[in-house]
């Protein structure tokens, strides 16, 4: 079964992609929740026309995301956390705290678009790398430093 996605779905595709899914997943989950529509002949034709018109806008958005990625690569964000004497922090640093620190630095990113590289959680003081998905084809890597409050 083919569907046209109306929004990004992790591990499936991005908005406006035509993807092939199992019939049950499409009929019982994607279509009733408004995440996708059935890709019949008329929907595909309308989708192709919309994508042709949208191509110019997408190029502009991608170029803007690439310039932001270049700026973000040079930024080191500081995240404060309470820590013990041995450098181990109480709790952990997550994507929510990184998104908040980036917002203070002037970058408005959703927490779902931020992933911490090589580790699920950060539990000690130090410098780490993270990735931010700015566009479906543009991923920026930036550094963040966990410091004691």
N, C-alpha and C positions, 0 to 999 in steps of 0.2 A: 504494500500500500504506500502510495506517495502522498506526502503532505507538504504544505508550504508553511514554514514557521513564521509566526507573528512576532516572536521575541526570542532572545538567546536562550538556549537550553544546553546546560553543561553536558559534555560528552555526546552531544547529538548534532548541534549545529548552531548557526547564528540566525538572527532575524532575516527574513526574506530568502532563506535557503530552501531549496526543494530537496527533501530527504526521503529516503525509503525507510519505513518503520514496519514493525509487525502490526497486523490489523487490529489486534486487541489493544495494543498500546495507543494506537491512533484513535480508535473509536471510543475507548473507555477513559483515556486520560487526557491526551493532547487536545482533541476537538471540544469535548465538553467544558474544559477549563479555559477555552479561548486562546490557547497557546499556539494552535495551528488550525489551518483549514484544509479540507480535502483538495488535492491537486487534480481536478478533472480538466478536461480540454479547455473550457472557457476560463477557468481560474488560472491555468498556465499561460494562456494568451494574455490575460489582463496583467498577470505578474510580469511577463516579459516586457510589456509596454511600460509598466511602472519602473522596472529596473533600468530600462533604457533612458528614461527621463531622469532617474535618480543618479546615474553614473557620474555626472558632472559634480553634483553636490558631494558625493562620496569621495571623489578625488581631492576636493578642497578640505574635507574633514580629515582625510588620511594625511595630507601634507601638514595640517595643523598638529595632528597627533605626533608626527615625526619630529617636528620642531620642539614640542613639549618633551618628547623622549630624550632629545639631545640635552635639554636644560636639566631634566631630572637626573640624568646620568652623572652630572657634576655636583649634585646635591648630597650632603650627608645630613640626615635627619637625626636629631637627638630625642630619645624617648626616656623619660624619667621613670624610675621604679624604686620601690623600697628594697634595700638589700641588706643582708647580714654582713658580718665581718669577713667571711671567706669569699665574698663576691657573688654568692648565690642569692637571687632575688626571691621575694615572697610572691608566689603566683608565677605568671609567665607573661611575656609580651606577645600580643596577638595582632592580627590584621586590623582589628578595630582601633587599637592604640596607634598603629602605624598610620591609618587613615586620618586619625585626629591630629597627629603630629604633622602630616603632610598638609592638612588643611590650614594649620597655623603657619606653615611655610609658604602658603599661597597656591597649593595644588589641590584641586577639588577632585578626589578620587573616591569611588565606592569601595568599601571594605572587601566586597566580593571579588574585586578585580586585583587584589593584592595577595601575593603568596610569598611566604618566607622560603628562601632556597635552602635545600639540604637538611632542614630541620622542621619538625611540626611545630614545636614551641621553643621559645627562647627563655632559658631559665638562669642564665648567668650574665654578668656584666661583660661588655665587649662590643666589637663591631661585627655586624652581620650584613648579608646581602638579601635583597628582596626583589621580586619582579612585580611590575604593575602593567596590566593589560590596558592600554590606552585606546586601542582600536583592534578590530579582529585580526589585523595583520601587523600591528605594531605593539611590541612588548619592550618596556624599558626596565633596565636593571639599575637599582640604586642602593646605596649603603645607608644603614642606620646604626646608630650607636646607642647602646643601652647604658645609661649613666645612673648613678645613685642619686636619689632625691635628698 
